[in-house]
Amino acid sequence: MNIKNLRYSAKEQAFMASVDIERFGRTFRYPCAVHGPQSMDPAAVVDRLRHKALQMSDT
């Protein structure tokens, strides 16, 4: 799993990124957002982005 283009939108008060998940030899990219303050712990941001991408990939 790779997180790309991680950025913070002050307007949306959210971290946004593209998360790549490899399944069955293919790469699927999911646009994800995590709402929170810009001072949010970076490890928490990454964990939440990964969790959201996995939820999207299971549908």
Secondary structure, 3 states (H helix, E strand, C coil): CEEEEEEEECCCCEEEEEEEEEECCEEEEEEEEEECCCCCCHHHHHHHHHHHHHHHHCC
